[in-house]
Amino acid sequence: MSIQSPCILICSIDMKTGYCFGCGRTRDEIAGWTGYSDQTRSTIMADLPARLETVERKPRRETRRQRMAREQQDG
């Protein structure tokens, strides 16, 4: 069984917001992710797009997740 994760392998915390630049989770959420229920993970994931809008910088490179999504659309 696979646990859904928003991780895009850009792991660095914005000191201003406390959110990861890559996924938008806090350090505590990242650390506890595998122990959360599916419902808790889904609730957090629903908040991530809004959180990512508040971080100071954005990832400059295409992430693996973005590349895979693009390749599925193109292919």
CHARMM internal coordinates of N, CA and C (Angstrom, degrees):
IC EDIT
DIST 1 N 1 CA 1.4472
DIST 1 CA 1 C 1.5228
ANGL 1 N 1 CA 1 C 109.18
DIST 1 C 2 N 1.3164
ANGL 1 CA 1 C 2 N 116.60
DIHE 1 N 1 CA 1 C 2 N 132.32
DIST 2 N 2 CA 1.4504
ANGL 1 C 2 N 2 CA 122.97
DIHE 1 CA 1 C 2 N 2 CA -178.14
DIST 2 CA 2 C 1.5281
ANGL 2 N 2 CA 2 C 110.52
DIHE 1 C 2 N 2 CA 2 C -101.83
DIST 2 C 3 N 1.3174
ANGL 2 CA 2 C 3 N 115.87
DIHE 2 N 2 CA 2 C 3 N 138.67
DIST 3 N 3 CA 1.4614
ANGL 2 C 3 N 3 CA 121.29
DIHE 2 CA 2 C 3 N 3 CA 177.25
DIST 3 CA 3 C 1.5163
ANGL 3 N 3 CA 3 C 108.40
DIHE 2 C 3 N 3 CA 3 C -95.56
DIST 3 C 4 N 1.3230
ANGL 3 CA 3 C 4 N 116.79
DIHE 3 N 3 CA 3 C 4 N 126.63
DIST 4 N 4 CA 1.4541
ANGL 3 C 4 N 4 CA 121.34
DIHE 3 CA 3 C 4 N 4 CA 178.07
DIST 4 CA 4 C 1.5220
ANGL 4 N 4 CA 4 C 109.70
DIHE 3 C 4 N 4 CA 4 C -65.29
DIST 4 C 5 N 1.3232
ANGL 4 CA 4 C 5 N 116.46
DIHE 4 N 4 CA 4 C 5 N 135.31
DIST 5 N 5 CA 1.4540
ANGL 4 C 5 N 5 CA 121.32
DIHE 4 CA 4 C 5 N 5 CA -178.69
DIST 5 CA 5 C 1.5229
ANGL 5 N 5 CA 5 C 110.05
DIHE 4 C 5 N 5 CA 5 C -139.81
DIST 5 C 6 N 1.3320
ANGL 5 CA 5 C 6 N 117.40
DIHE 5 N 5 CA 5 C 6 N 141.56
DIST 6 N 6 CA 1.4560
ANGL 5 C 6 N 6 CA 120.46
DIHE 5 CA 5 C 6 N 6 CA 176.83
DIST 6 CA 6 C 1.5304
ANGL 6 N 6 CA 6 C 113.31
DIHE 5 C 6 N 6 CA 6 C -86.59
DIST 6 C 7 N 1.3168
ANGL 6 CA 6 C 7 N 117.76
DIHE 6 N 6 CA 6 C 7 N 2.06
DIST 7 N 7 CA 1.4609
ANGL 6 C 7 N 7 CA 121.84
DIHE 6 CA 6 C 7 N 7 CA -176.12
DIST 7 CA 7 C 1.5273
ANGL 7 N 7 CA 7 C 110.76
DIHE 6 C 7 N 7 CA 7 C -59.49
DIST 7 C 8 N 1.3531
ANGL 7 CA 7 C 8 N 115.72
DIHE 7 N 7 CA 7 C 8 N 131.85
DIST 8 N 8 CA 1.4674
ANGL 7 C 8 N 8 CA 120.97
DIHE 7 CA 7 C 8 N 8 CA 176.69
DIST 8 CA 8 C 1.5311
ANGL 8 N 8 CA 8 C 110.54
DIHE 7 C 8 N 8 CA 8 C -119.24
DIST 8 C 9 N 1.3271
ANGL 8 CA 8 C 9 N 115.87
DIHE 8 N 8 CA 8 C 9 N 16.80
DIST 9 N 9 CA 1.4626
ANGL 8 C 9 N 9 CA 123.59
DIHE 8 CA 8 C 9 N 9 CA 176.40
DIST 9 CA 9 C 1.5267
ANGL 9 N 9 CA 9 C 112.99
DIHE 8 C 9 N 9 CA 9 C 64.83
DIST 9 C 10 N 1.3207
ANGL 9 CA 9 C 10 N 116.98
DIHE 9 N 9 CA 9 C 10 N 27.78
DIST 10 N 10 CA 1.4607
ANGL 9 C 10 N 10 CA 122.90
DIHE 9 CA 9 C 10 N 10 CA 168.97
DIST 10 CA 10 C 1.5188
ANGL 10 N 10 CA 10 C 104.42
DIHE 9 C 10 N 10 CA 10 C -117.13
DIST 10 C 11 N 1.3115
ANGL 10 CA 10 C 11 N 116.04
DIHE 10 N 10 CA 10 C 11 N 89.46
DIST 11 N 11 CA 1.4580
ANGL 10 C 11 N 11 CA 121.01
DIHE 10 CA 10 C 11 N 11 CA -168.75
DIST 11 CA 11 C 1.5225
ANGL 11 N 11 CA 11 C 110.64
DIHE 10 C 11 N 11 CA 11 C -107.33
DIST 11 C 12 N 1.3226
ANGL 11 CA 11 C 12 N 114.54
DIHE 11 N 11 CA 11 C 12 N 96.19
DIST 12 N 12 CA 1.4476
ANGL 11 C 12 N 12 CA 121.36
DIHE 11 CA 11 C 12 N 12 CA 177.79
DIST 12 CA 12 C 1.5226
ANGL 12 N 12 CA 12 C 107.32
DIHE 11 C 12 N 12 CA 12 C -155.26
DIST 12 C 13 N 1.3184
ANGL 12 CA 12 C 13 N 116.73
DIHE 12 N 12 CA 12 C 13 N 136.53
DIST 13 N 13 CA 1.4624
ANGL 12 C 13 N 13 CA 121.07
DIHE 12 CA 12 C 13 N 13 CA -174.89
DIST 13 CA 13 C 1.5287
ANGL 13 N 13 CA 13 C 110.75
DIHE 12 C 13 N 13 CA 13 C -95.78
DIST 13 C 14 N 1.3173
ANGL 13 CA 13 C 14 N 116.08
DIHE 13 N 13 CA 13 C 14 N 130.51
DIST 14 N 14 CA 1.4602
ANGL 13 C 14 N 14 CA 123.00
DIHE 13 CA 13 C 14 N 14 CA 173.20
DIST 14 CA 14 C 1.5244
ANGL 14 N 14 CA 14 C 106.78
DIHE 13 C 14 N 14 CA 14 C -73.52
DIST 14 C 15 N 1.3119
ANGL 14 CA 14 C 15 N 117.67
DIHE 14 N 14 CA 14 C 15 N 116.88
DIST 15 N 15 CA 1.4606
ANGL 14 C 15 N 15 CA 121.29
DIHE 14 CA 14 C 15 N 15 CA -175.13
DIST 15 CA 15 C 1.5301
ANGL 15 N 15 CA 15 C 111.89
DIHE 14 C 15 N 15 CA 15 C -67.61
DIST 15 C 16 N 1.3087
ANGL 15 CA 15 C 16 N 117.73
DIHE 15 N 15 CA 15 C 16 N -24.54
DIST 16 N 16 CA 1.4651
ANGL 15 C 16 N 16 CA 121.02
DIHE 15 CA 15 C 16 N 16 CA -179.75
DIST 16 CA 16 C 1.5312
ANGL 16 N 16 CA 16 C 111.49
DIHE 15 C 16 N 16 CA 16 C -73.53
DIST 16 C 17 N 1.3335
ANGL 16 CA 16 C 17 N 117.00
DIHE 16 N 16 CA 16 C 17 N -45.91
DIST 17 N 17 CA 1.4642
ANGL 16 C 17 N 17 CA 120.79
DIHE 16 CA 16 C 17 N 17 CA -176.01
DIST 17 CA 17 C 1.5172
ANGL 17 N 17 CA 17 C 113.51
DIHE 16 C 17 N 17 CA 17 C -98.09
DIST 17 C 18 N 1.3331
ANGL 17 CA 17 C 18 N 116.80
DIHE 17 N 17 CA 17 C 18 N -25.76
DIST 18 N 18 CA 1.4565
ANGL 17 C 18 N 18 CA 120.95
DIHE 17 CA 17 C 18 N 18 CA -175.18
DIST 18 CA 18 C 1.5179
ANGL 18 N 18 CA 18 C 113.10
DIHE 17 C 18 N 18 CA 18 C 84.36
DIST 18 C 19 N 1.3423
ANGL 18 CA 18 C 19 N 116.87
DIHE 18 N 18 CA 18 C 19 N 7.71
DIST 19 N 19 CA 1.4588
ANGL 18 C 19 N 19 CA 121.44
DIHE 18 CA 18 C 19 N 19 CA -179.68
DIST 19 CA 19 C 1.5243
ANGL 19 N 19 CA 19 C 110.70
DIHE 18 C 19 N 19 CA 19 C -100.66
DIST 19 C 20 N 1.3137
ANGL 19 CA 19 C 20 N 115.63
DIHE 19 N 19 CA 19 C 20 N 147.95
DIST 20 N 20 CA 1.4603
ANGL 19 C 20 N 20 CA 121.66
DIHE 19 CA 19 C 20 N 20 CA 174.90
DIST 20 CA 20 C 1.5322
ANGL 20 N 20 CA 20 C 108.70
DIHE 19 C 20 N 20 CA 20 C -67.30
DIST 20 C 21 N 1.3342
ANGL 20 CA 20 C 21 N 116.90
DIHE 20 N 20 CA 20 C 21 N 135.06
DIST 21 N 21 CA 1.4578
ANGL 20 C 21 N 21 CA 121.17
DIHE 20 CA 20 C 21 N 21 CA 178.33
DIST 21 CA 21 C 1.5230
ANGL 21 N 21 CA 21 C 111.80
DIHE 20 C 21 N 21 CA 21 C -62.36
DIST 21 C 22 N 1.3155
ANGL 21 CA 21 C 22 N 117.18
DIHE 21 N 21 CA 21 C 22 N -31.87
DIST 22 N 22 CA 1.4577
ANGL 21 C 22 N 22 CA 120.71
DIHE 21 CA 21 C 22 N 22 CA -176.76
DIST 22 CA 22 C 1.5105
ANGL 22 N 22 CA 22 C 114.64
DIHE 21 C 22 N 22 CA 22 C -81.89
DIST 22 C 23 N 1.3361
ANGL 22 CA 22 C 23 N 117.28
DIHE 22 N 22 CA 22 C 23 N -47.29
DIST 23 N 23 CA 1.4685
ANGL 22 C 23 N 23 CA 119.59
DIHE 22 CA 22 C 23 N 23 CA -172.41
DIST 23 CA 23 C 1.5189
ANGL 23 N 23 CA 23 C 114.77
DIHE 22 C 23 N 23 CA 23 C -114.46
DIST 23 C 24 N 1.3321
ANGL 23 CA 23 C 24 N 117.39
DIHE 23 N 23 CA 23 C 24 N -20.86
DIST 24 N 24 CA 1.4569
ANGL 23 C 24 N 24 CA 120.02
DIHE 23 CA 23 C 24 N 24 CA 179.48
DIST 24 CA 24 C 1.5215
ANGL 24 N 24 CA 24 C 115.31
DIHE 23 C 24 N 24 CA 24 C 92.06
DIST 24 C 25 N 1.3307
ANGL 24 CA 24 C 25 N 117.03
DIHE 24 N 24 CA 24 C 25 N -1.19
DIST 25 N 25 CA 1.4655
ANGL 24 C 25 N 25 CA 119.04
DIHE 24 CA 24 C 25 N 25 CA 179.28
DIST 25 CA 25 C 1.5269
ANGL 25 N 25 CA 25 C 110.85
DIHE 24 C 25 N 25 CA 25 C -83.22
DIST 25 C 26 N 1.3348
ANGL 25 CA 25 C 26 N 115.40
DIHE 25 N 25 CA 25 C 26 N 159.89
DIST 26 N 26 CA 1.4613
ANGL 25 C 26 N 26 CA 120.83
DIHE 25 CA 25 C 26 N 26 CA 173.39
DIST 26 CA 26 C 1.5311
ANGL 26 N 26 CA 26 C 108.52
DIHE 25 C 26 N 26 CA 26 C -84.00
DIST 26 C 27 N 1.3207
ANGL 26 CA 26 C 27 N 115.86
DIHE 26 N 26 CA 26 C 27 N 167.71
DIST 27 N 27 CA 1.4739
ANGL 26 C 27 N 27 CA 120.08
DIHE 26 CA 26 C 27 N 27 CA 177.24
DIST 27 CA 27 C 1.5328
ANGL 27 N 27 CA 27 C 110.65
DIHE 26 C 27 N 27 CA 27 C -58.01
DIST 27 C 28 N 1.3216
ANGL 27 CA 27 C 28 N 116.15
DIHE 27 N 27 CA 27 C 28 N -43.51
DIST 28 N 28 CA 1.4691
ANGL 27 C 28 N 28 CA 119.87
DIHE 27 CA 27 C 28 N 28 CA -179.34
DIST 28 CA 28 C 1.5233
ANGL 28 N 28 CA 28 C 111.24
DIHE 27 C 28 N 28 CA 28 C -64.00
DIST 28 C 29 N 1.3151
ANGL 28 CA 28 C 29 N 117.39
DIHE 28 N 28 CA 28 C 29 N -39.29
DIST 29 N 29 CA 1.4672
ANGL 28 C 29 N 29 CA 120.22
DIHE 28 CA 28 C 29 N 29 CA 178.55
DIST 29 CA 29 C 1.5168
ANGL 29 N 29 CA 29 C 111.21
DIHE 28 C 29 N 29 CA 29 C -66.66
DIST 29 C 30 N 1.3206
ANGL 29 CA 29 C 30 N 116.88
DIHE 29 N 29 CA 29 C 30 N -40.39
DIST 30 N 30 CA 1.4679
ANGL 29 C 30 N 30 CA 120.36
DIHE 29 CA 29 C 30 N 30 CA 178.30
DIST 30 CA 30 C 1.5272
ANGL 30 N 30 CA 30 C 109.56
DIHE 29 C 30 N 30 CA 30 C -62.98
DIST 30 C 31 N 1.3255
ANGL 30 CA 30 C 31 N 116.68
DIHE 30 N 30 CA 30 C 31 N -46.43
DIST 31 N 31 CA 1.4622
ANGL 30 C 31 N 31 CA 121.36
DIHE 30 CA 30 C 31 N 31 CA -178.09
DIST 31 CA 31 C 1.5230
ANGL 31 N 31 CA 31 C 112.03
DIHE 30 C 31 N 31 CA 31 C -63.91
DIST 31 C 32 N 1.3216
ANGL 31 CA 31 C 32 N 118.15
DIHE 31 N 31 CA 31 C 32 N -37.08
DIST 32 N 32 CA 1.4526
ANGL 31 C 32 N 32 CA 121.41
DIHE 31 CA 31 C 32 N 32 CA -176.37
DIST 32 CA 32 C 1.5112
ANGL 32 N 32 CA 32 C 115.51
DIHE 31 C 32 N 32 CA 32 C -95.35
DIST 32 C 33 N 1.3387
ANGL 32 CA 32 C 33 N 117.42
DIHE 32 N 32 CA 32 C 33 N 2.98
DIST 33 N 33 CA 1.4660
ANGL 32 C 33 N 33 CA 121.97
DIHE 32 CA 32 C 33 N 33 CA -170.67
DIST 33 CA 33 C 1.5210
ANGL 33 N 33 CA 33 C 114.22
DIHE 32 C 33 N 33 CA 33 C -52.69
DIST 33 C 34 N 1.3112
ANGL 33 CA 33 C 34 N 117.57
DIHE 33 N 33 CA 33 C 34 N -46.98
DIST 34 N 34 CA 1.4712
ANGL 33 C 34 N 34 CA 120.11
DIHE 33 CA 33 C 34 N 34 CA -176.21
DIST 34 CA 34 C 1.5247
ANGL 34 N 34 CA 34 C 112.46
DIHE 33 C 34 N 34 CA 34 C -69.84
DIST 34 C 35 N 1.3251
ANGL 34 CA 34 C 35 N 117.69
DIHE 34 N 34 CA 34 C 35 N -19.13
DIST 35 N 35 CA 1.4560
ANGL 34 C 35 N 35 CA 121.09
DIHE 34 CA 34 C 35 N 35 CA 179.34
DIST 35 CA 35 C 1.5210
ANGL 35 N 35 CA 35 C 114.19
DIHE 34 C 35 N 35 CA 35 C -91.01
DIST 35 C 36 N 1.3287
ANGL 35 CA 35 C 36 N 117.00
DIHE 35 N 35 CA 35 C 36 N -8.93
DIST 36 N 36 CA 1.4630
ANGL 35 C 36 N 36 CA 120.92
DIHE 35 CA 35 C 36 N 36 CA -178.79
DIST 36 CA 36 C 1.5280
ANGL 36 N 36 CA 36 C 110.91
DIHE 35 C 36 N 36 CA 36 C -77.43
DIST 36 C 37 N 1.3141
ANGL 36 CA 36 C 37 N 115.27
DIHE 36 N 36 CA 36 C 37 N 153.58
DIST 37 N 37 CA 1.4669
ANGL 36 C 37 N 37 CA 120.20
DIHE 36 CA 36 C 37 N 37 CA 174.16
DIST 37 CA 37 C 1.5285
ANGL 37 N 37 CA 37 C 108.76
DIHE 36 C 37 N 37 CA 37 C -73.27
DIST 37 C 38 N 1.3310
ANGL 37 CA 37 C 38 N 116.48
DIHE 37 N 37 CA 37 C 38 N 161.98
DIST 38 N 38 CA 1.4657
ANGL 37 C 38 N 38 CA 120.60
DIHE 37 CA 37 C 38 N 38 CA 176.76
DIST 38 CA 38 C 1.5211
ANGL 38 N 38 CA 38 C 110.70
DIHE 37 C 38 N 38 CA 38 C -57.16
DIST 38 C 39 N 1.3274
ANGL 38 CA 38 C 39 N 116.97
DIHE 38 N 38 CA 38 C 39 N -39.02
DIST 39 N 39 CA 1.4643
ANGL 38 C 39 N 39 CA 121.49
DIHE 38 CA 38 C 39 N 39 CA -179.60
DIST 39 CA 39 C 1.5280
ANGL 39 N 39 CA 39 C 111.10
DIHE 38 C 39 N 39 CA 39 C -63.91
DIST 39 C 40 N 1.3186
ANGL 39 CA 39 C 40 N 116.98
DIHE 39 N 39 CA 39 C 40 N -43.92
DIST 40 N 40 CA 1.4663
ANGL 39 C 40 N 40 CA 120.78
DIHE 39 CA 39 C 40 N 40 CA 179.51
DIST 40 CA 40 C 1.5215
ANGL 40 N 40 CA 40 C 110.59
DIHE 39 C 40 N 40 CA 40 C -64.15
DIST 40 C 41 N 1.3425
ANGL 40 CA 40 C 41 N 116.54
DIHE 40 N 40 CA 40 C 41 N -44.31
DIST 41 N 41 CA 1.4622
ANGL 40 C 41 N 41 CA 119.73
DIHE 40 CA 40 C 41 N 41 CA 177.92
DIST 41 CA 41 C 1.5294
ANGL 41 N 41 CA 41 C 110.99
DIHE 40 C 41 N 41 CA 41 C -61.47
DIST 41 C 42 N 1.3189
ANGL 41 CA 41 C 42 N 117.47
DIHE 41 N 41 CA 41 C 42 N -41.68
DIST 42 N 42 CA 1.4706
ANGL 41 C 42 N 42 CA 121.23
DIHE 41 CA 41 C 42 N 42 CA 179.60
DIST 42 CA 42 C 1.5263
ANGL 42 N 42 CA 42 C 111.22
DIHE 41 C 42 N 42 CA 42 C -63.88
DIST 42 C 43 N 1.3182
ANGL 42 CA 42 C 43 N 116.72
DIHE 42 N 42 CA 42 C 43 N -40.32
DIST 43 N 43 CA 1.4653
ANGL 42 C 43 N 43 CA 121.05
DIHE 42 CA 42 C 43 N 43 CA 178.80
DIST 43 CA 43 C 1.5242
ANGL 43 N 43 CA 43 C 110.70
DIHE 42 C 43 N 43 CA 43 C -63.35
DIST 43 C 44 N 1.3226
ANGL 43 CA 43 C 44 N 116.33
DIHE 43 N 43 CA 43 C 44 N -45.43
DIST 44 N 44 CA 1.4645
ANGL 43 C 44 N 44 CA 120.51
DIHE 43 CA 43 C 44 N 44 CA 178.52
DIST 44 CA 44 C 1.5234
ANGL 44 N 44 CA 44 C 110.08
DIHE 43 C 44 N 44 CA 44 C -63.27
DIST 44 C 45 N 1.3284
ANGL 44 CA 44 C 45 N 116.93
DIHE 44 N 44 CA 44 C 45 N -45.50
DIST 45 N 45 CA 1.4695
ANGL 44 C 45 N 45 CA 120.45
DIHE 44 CA 44 C 45 N 45 CA -177.89
DIST 45 CA 45 C 1.5292
ANGL 45 N 45 CA 45 C 111.96
DIHE 44 C 45 N 45 CA 45 C -61.55
DIST 45 C 46 N 1.3255
ANGL 45 CA 45 C 46 N 117.51
DIHE 45 N 45 CA 45 C 46 N -31.78
DIST 46 N 46 CA 1.4634
ANGL 45 C 46 N 46 CA 120.48
DIHE 45 CA 45 C 46 N 46 CA 178.26
DIST 46 CA 46 C 1.5300
ANGL 46 N 46 CA 46 C 111.14
DIHE 45 C 46 N 46 CA 46 C -66.62
DIST 46 C 47 N 1.3334
ANGL 46 CA 46 C 47 N 117.23
DIHE 46 N 46 CA 46 C 47 N -27.34
DIST 47 N 47 CA 1.4630
ANGL 46 C 47 N 47 CA 121.90
DIHE 46 CA 46 C 47 N 47 CA -179.77
DIST 47 CA 47 C 1.5294
ANGL 47 N 47 CA 47 C 113.76
DIHE 46 C 47 N 47 CA 47 C -85.05
DIST 47 C 48 N 1.3142
ANGL 47 CA 47 C 48 N 117.62
DIHE 47 N 47 CA 47 C 48 N -15.81
DIST 48 N 48 CA 1.4663
ANGL 47 C 48 N 48 CA 120.75
DIHE 47 CA 47 C 48 N 48 CA -171.09
DIST 48 CA 48 C 1.5316
ANGL 48 N 48 CA 48 C 114.74
DIHE 47 C 48 N 48 CA 48 C -63.02
DIST 48 C 49 N 1.3266
ANGL 48 CA 48 C 49 N 121.00
DIHE 48 N 48 CA 48 C 49 N -42.60
DIST 49 N 49 CA 1.4724
ANGL 48 C 49 N 49 CA 118.51
DIHE 48 CA 48 C 49 N 49 CA 179.97
DIST 49 CA 49 C 1.5348
ANGL 49 N 49 CA 49 C 113.04
DIHE 48 C 49 N 49 CA 49 C -57.17
DIST 49 C 50 N 1.3178
ANGL 49 CA 49 C 50 N 117.09
DIHE 49 N 49 CA 49 C 50 N -41.93
DIST 50 N 50 CA 1.4693
ANGL 49 C 50 N 50 CA 120.32
DIHE 49 CA 49 C 50 N 50 CA 178.97
DIST 50 CA 50 C 1.5249
ANGL 50 N 50 CA 50 C 110.58
DIHE 49 C 50 N 50 CA 50 C -66.95
DIST 50 C 51 N 1.3118
ANGL 50 CA 50 C 51 N 117.58
DIHE 50 N 50 CA 50 C 51 N -38.28
DIST 51 N 51 CA 1.4649
ANGL 50 C 51 N 51 CA 121.00
DIHE 50 CA 50 C 51 N 51 CA 178.21
DIST 51 CA 51 C 1.5209
ANGL 51 N 51 CA 51 C 110.72
DIHE 50 C 51 N 51 CA 51 C -62.64
DIST 51 C 52 N 1.3425
ANGL 51 CA 51 C 52 N 116.04
DIHE 51 N 51 CA 51 C 52 N -44.13
DIST 52 N 52 CA 1.4624
ANGL 51 C 52 N 52 CA 119.88
DIHE 51 CA 51 C 52 N 52 CA -177.08
DIST 52 CA 52 C 1.5227
ANGL 52 N 52 CA 52 C 111.99
DIHE 51 C 52 N 52 CA 52 C -64.08
DIST 52 C 53 N 1.3203
ANGL 52 CA 52 C 53 N 117.51
DIHE 52 N 52 CA 52 C 53 N -24.38
DIST 53 N 53 CA 1.4607
ANGL 52 C 53 N 53 CA 120.52
DIHE 52 CA 52 C 53 N 53 CA 176.32
DIST 53 CA 53 C 1.5214
ANGL 53 N 53 CA 53 C 111.70
DIHE 52 C 53 N 53 CA 53 C -68.79
DIST 53 C 54 N 1.3213
ANGL 53 CA 53 C 54 N 117.95
DIHE 53 N 53 CA 53 C 54 N -18.82
DIST 54 N 54 CA 1.4645
ANGL 53 C 54 N 54 CA 121.35
DIHE 53 CA 53 C 54 N 54 CA -176.00
DIST 54 CA 54 C 1.5209
ANGL 54 N 54 CA 54 C 113.80
DIHE 53 C 54 N 54 CA 54 C -94.64
DIST 54 C 55 N 1.3333
ANGL 54 CA 54 C 55 N 118.13
DIHE 54 N 54 CA 54 C 55 N -11.84
DIST 55 N 55 CA 1.4642
ANGL 54 C 55 N 55 CA 119.07
DIHE 54 CA 54 C 55 N 55 CA -179.71
DIST 55 CA 55 C 1.5223
ANGL 55 N 55 CA 55 C 110.29
DIHE 54 C 55 N 55 CA 55 C -74.05
DIST 55 C 56 N 1.3198
ANGL 55 CA 55 C 56 N 115.80
DIHE 55 N 55 CA 55 C 56 N 151.60
DIST 56 N 56 CA 1.4612
ANGL 55 C 56 N 56 CA 122.30
DIHE 55 CA 55 C 56 N 56 CA -173.61
DIST 56 CA 56 C 1.5236
ANGL 56 N 56 CA 56 C 114.14
DIHE 55 C 56 N 56 CA 56 C -68.37
DIST 56 C 57 N 1.3096
ANGL 56 CA 56 C 57 N 117.32
DIHE 56 N 56 CA 56 C 57 N -37.91
DIST 57 N 57 CA 1.4652
ANGL 56 C 57 N 57 CA 119.65
DIHE 56 CA 56 C 57 N 57 CA -178.44
DIST 57 CA 57 C 1.5080
ANGL 57 N 57 CA 57 C 109.65
DIHE 56 C 57 N 57 CA 57 C -129.13
DIST 57 C 58 N 1.2850
ANGL 57 CA 57 C 58 N 115.56
DIHE 57 N 57 CA 57 C 58 N 157.63
DIST 58 N 58 CA 1.4530
ANGL 57 C 58 N 58 CA 122.14
DIHE 57 CA 57 C 58 N 58 CA -178.74
DIST 58 CA 58 C 1.5331
ANGL 58 N 58 CA 58 C 109.00
DIHE 57 C 58 N 58 CA 58 C -114.24
DIST 58 C 59 N 1.3252
ANGL 58 CA 58 C 59 N 118.37
DIHE 58 N 58 CA 58 C 59 N 152.82
DIST 59 N 59 CA 1.4724
ANGL 58 C 59 N 59 CA 119.83
DIHE 58 CA 58 C 59 N 59 CA 175.49
DIST 59 CA 59 C 1.5291
ANGL 59 N 59 CA 59 C 109.88
DIHE 58 C 59 N 59 CA 59 C -59.12
DIST 59 C 60 N 1.3292
ANGL 59 CA 59 C 60 N 116.53
DIHE 59 N 59 CA 59 C 60 N 136.41
DIST 60 N 60 CA 1.4668
ANGL 59 C 60 N 60 CA 120.77
DIHE 59 CA 59 C 60 N 60 CA -178.40
DIST 60 CA 60 C 1.5164
ANGL 60 N 60 CA 60 C 113.59
DIHE 59 C 60 N 60 CA 60 C -90.29
DIST 60 C 61 N 1.2833
ANGL 60 CA 60 C 61 N 116.24
DIHE 60 N 60 CA 60 C 61 N -20.79
DIST 61 N 61 CA 1.4591
ANGL 60 C 61 N 61 CA 118.50
DIHE 60 CA 60 C 61 N 61 CA -176.72
DIST 61 CA 61 C 1.5187
ANGL 61 N 61 CA 61 C 110.85
DIHE 60 C 61 N 61 CA 61 C -104.98
DIST 61 C 62 N 1.3097
ANGL 61 CA 61 C 62 N 115.23
DIHE 61 N 61 CA 61 C 62 N 158.28
DIST 62 N 62 CA 1.4539
ANGL 61 C 62 N 62 CA 120.03
DIHE 61 CA 61 C 62 N 62 CA 176.40
DIST 62 CA 62 C 1.5230
ANGL 62 N 62 CA 62 C 107.97
DIHE 61 C 62 N 62 CA 62 C -69.70
DIST 62 C 63 N 1.3035
ANGL 62 CA 62 C 63 N 117.11
DIHE 62 N 62 CA 62 C 63 N 131.05
DIST 63 N 63 CA 1.4527
ANGL 62 C 63 N 63 CA 120.53
DIHE 62 CA 62 C 63 N 63 CA 179.66
DIST 63 CA 63 C 1.5208
ANGL 63 N 63 CA 63 C 110.24
DIHE 62 C 63 N 63 CA 63 C -83.47
DIST 63 C 64 N 1.3046
ANGL 63 CA 63 C 64 N 114.85
DIHE 63 N 63 CA 63 C 64 N 164.37
DIST 64 N 64 CA 1.4602
ANGL 63 C 64 N 64 CA 120.27
DIHE 63 CA 63 C 64 N 64 CA 178.23
DIST 64 CA 64 C 1.5202
ANGL 64 N 64 CA 64 C 110.76
DIHE 63 C 64 N 64 CA 64 C -59.76
DIST 64 C 65 N 1.3337
ANGL 64 CA 64 C 65 N 116.40
DIHE 64 N 64 CA 64 C 65 N -41.08
DIST 65 N 65 CA 1.4570
ANGL 64 C 65 N 65 CA 120.94
DIHE 64 CA 64 C 65 N 65 CA 179.85
DIST 65 CA 65 C 1.5366
ANGL 65 N 65 CA 65 C 110.76
DIHE 64 C 65 N 65 CA 65 C -64.29
DIST 65 C 66 N 1.3322
ANGL 65 CA 65 C 66 N 117.78
DIHE 65 N 65 CA 65 C 66 N -42.27
DIST 66 N 66 CA 1.4639
ANGL 65 C 66 N 66 CA 121.26
DIHE 65 CA 65 C 66 N 66 CA 178.40
DIST 66 CA 66 C 1.5219
ANGL 66 N 66 CA 66 C 110.71
DIHE 65 C 66 N 66 CA 66 C -65.20
DIST 66 C 67 N 1.3341
ANGL 66 CA 66 C 67 N 116.86
DIHE 66 N 66 CA 66 C 67 N -41.91
DIST 67 N 67 CA 1.4612
ANGL 66 C 67 N 67 CA 120.68
DIHE 66 CA 66 C 67 N 67 CA 179.72
DIST 67 CA 67 C 1.5235
ANGL 67 N 67 CA 67 C 111.09
DIHE 66 C 67 N 67 CA 67 C -62.91
DIST 67 C 68 N 1.3356
ANGL 67 CA 67 C 68 N 116.61
DIHE 67 N 67 CA 67 C 68 N -43.36
DIST 68 N 68 CA 1.4621
ANGL 67 C 68 N 68 CA 120.24
DIHE 67 CA 67 C 68 N 68 CA -179.88
DIST 68 CA 68 C 1.5336
ANGL 68 N 68 CA 68 C 110.47
DIHE 67 C 68 N 68 CA 68 C -64.09
DIST 68 C 69 N 1.3288
ANGL 68 CA 68 C 69 N 117.31
DIHE 68 N 68 CA 68 C 69 N -40.81
DIST 69 N 69 CA 1.4685
ANGL 68 C 69 N 69 CA 120.93
DIHE 68 CA 68 C 69 N 69 CA 178.53
DIST 69 CA 69 C 1.5210
ANGL 69 N 69 CA 69 C 110.41
DIHE 68 C 69 N 69 CA 69 C -64.25
DIST 69 C 70 N 1.3414
ANGL 69 CA 69 C 70 N 116.65
DIHE 69 N 69 CA 69 C 70 N -42.95
DIST 70 N 70 CA 1.4641
ANGL 69 C 70 N 70 CA 121.16
DIHE 69 CA 69 C 70 N 70 CA 178.97
DIST 70 CA 70 C 1.5247
ANGL 70 N 70 CA 70 C 110.54
DIHE 69 C 70 N 70 CA 70 C -63.20
DIST 70 C 71 N 1.3284
ANGL 70 CA 70 C 71 N 117.02
DIHE 70 N 70 CA 70 C 71 N -43.56
DIST 71 N 71 CA 1.4620
ANGL 70 C 71 N 71 CA 120.74
DIHE 70 CA 70 C 71 N 71 CA -179.06
DIST 71 CA 71 C 1.5323
ANGL 71 N 71 CA 71 C 111.30
DIHE 70 C 71 N 71 CA 71 C -65.40
DIST 71 C 72 N 1.3270
ANGL 71 CA 71 C 72 N 117.49
DIHE 71 N 71 CA 71 C 72 N -35.31
DIST 72 N 72 CA 1.4708
ANGL 71 C 72 N 72 CA 120.21
DIHE 71 CA 71 C 72 N 72 CA 176.90
DIST 72 CA 72 C 1.5235
ANGL 72 N 72 CA 72 C 110.92
DIHE 71 C 72 N 72 CA 72 C -66.74
DIST 72 C 73 N 1.3303
ANGL 72 CA 72 C 73 N 117.05
DIHE 72 N 72 CA 72 C 73 N -37.86
DIST 73 N 73 CA 1.4607
ANGL 72 C 73 N 73 CA 120.81
DIHE 72 CA 72 C 73 N 73 CA 179.17
DIST 73 CA 73 C 1.5219
ANGL 73 N 73 CA 73 C 110.83
DIHE 72 C 73 N 73 CA 73 C -69.81
DIST 73 C 74 N 1.3497
ANGL 73 CA 73 C 74 N 116.77
DIHE 73 N 73 CA 73 C 74 N -39.40
DIST 74 N 74 CA 1.4530
ANGL 73 C 74 N 74 CA 121.76
DIHE 73 CA 73 C 74 N 74 CA -177.86
DIST 74 CA 74 C 1.5294
ANGL 74 N 74 CA 74 C 112.37
DIHE 73 C 74 N 74 CA 74 C -75.75
DIST 74 C 75 N 1.3243
ANGL 74 CA 74 C 75 N 115.41
DIHE 74 N 74 CA 74 C 75 N -29.05
DIST 75 N 75 CA 1.4487
ANGL 74 C 75 N 75 CA 119.67
DIHE 74 CA 74 C 75 N 75 CA -170.73
DIST 75 CA 75 C 1.4549
ANGL 75 N 75 CA 75 C 115.18
DIHE 74 C 75 N 75 CA 75 C -90.10
END
COOR INIT
IC SEED 1 N 1 CA 1 C
IC BUILD
